Amino acid sequence: MGVLWFAREGIDSTIGFAAYDLPLKTIVTNLGGERNFQFHSRLDRPPLTSLARSGHAVDYRLVLLELDVTEAETANWRAGFYKVAFSPVEVWEKLGQPLEAGQHLAGTSGRKKRQTKAVDET
């Protein structure tokens, strides 16, 4: 699974939220292939410095893909964050409705938070 983040860059920070948590193959296929993903930073240097949520994709300017080590190795990619060559509005059009506000993944490694929550609920 990969996490797609919608983000906007400010003077002192980059604000964003986890919009999608989908299989990497689904993300890559629906967003036109590997050429649309450019490595941005390592996992230990997340580009998101704070989290906030708006109900409108147009409030964001940047889409980032987060891949952890296991997922990256399976796909023969580098673990970390990738800039996506599409705007949040374009991603929304291609992938459909993002996660609901109550479903957003907190923290810079949202996928782990969601898995922990799922374990707690069982």
N, C-alpha and C positions, 0 to 999 in steps of 0.2 A: 504494500500500500504506500502511496505517496500522498503527502499533504500539500495542497495548493493554498497558498496564502494570498489574500488581497492586501495590498499595502499602499501607503502613501509616505513620501519622504518629506520630512520637515527640516528645519535648520539644525536642530540638535538631536533628532531621533527619527526613526522610521516606525510608523504605527501600522498595525495590521491585525488581521484575524484569519483563522483557519477556515477557508470557505468550502473545501472539499477534502475528503479522505477516501481515495479511490485506488484501485489497482494501478500500478505504473503503466501497464500495457494499455489500459483504458484511457489514461491521461494522454499518453504519447500518440496513440492512434487518433483520438478525437481532436488533438491539437496539431496534427499535420506532420508528425514524425520528429525524430531526434534533432533535426536541424533547428528546431524552434526553441531549444533549451540551451542556454549558455551558462557555464559554471560561474557562480558568483562568489561563494565563500564556503569555508569548511563548517562542519556542524558545531565546532567549539567557538565559532565566531558568527553567531546568527545575526543577520542584517536587521532583524526586528528588535527594537529596543523597548517598545511598549505595545500593549494591546488595547484596542478600542474597536467598537463595532458601529457601523452605520447600516441601515437597511437598504442602501442604494449602492450598486456597483460603481456608479459614476463618481462616487466620493473617493474612489481609490484610483491610482494611476499605474500601479505596478503589480505583477503577478509573480510569485516565487514558488518554486517546487522544492519541498524538503524531502530528501531521501536519507534514511539512516544507513548504517554500514551494511546490514544484512541485505536490505533491498537493493542497495547499490551494487554489491558483489553479485547478486543473482542476475541483475540486468547488465553486468559488466560496465557499470557507470562508476563515477567517483562519488563517495558519500559527501553530502553537503547540500547547499542551497543553489538553485539554478534560476536565472531570470528566464521568464517565459516571454516569447515574442508577441504575445497578444495582450490587449488591455483586459481589465476585469469585465467590461461589458461584453467583449468578444468571447471570453471564456464562458461567461454566463450563457450566452447564446448557444455555444457549442455543447456545454455540459448540463445545462438546465439549472434549476434552482439550487443555490448553495445551501449549506447546513443552516438550519434555523438558529436563531439567537440563543436558545437554550441548549443547543447542541454544539456550539462552538468549542473548540479545543483550546484550553488555556495553556500558556507557557510556550516556550520556543520549541519544545518537542511535544506537540499536542497529541500525537498518536499514542505515546506512552501513557499520557493522562487518560485518554479515552479507554485504553485497554484496562487500566487500573480500575476505572469506574465500572466497566463491564464485569470485572471479577467481583467487585464489591456488591453488585446487584444480584449475583447468582447465589 
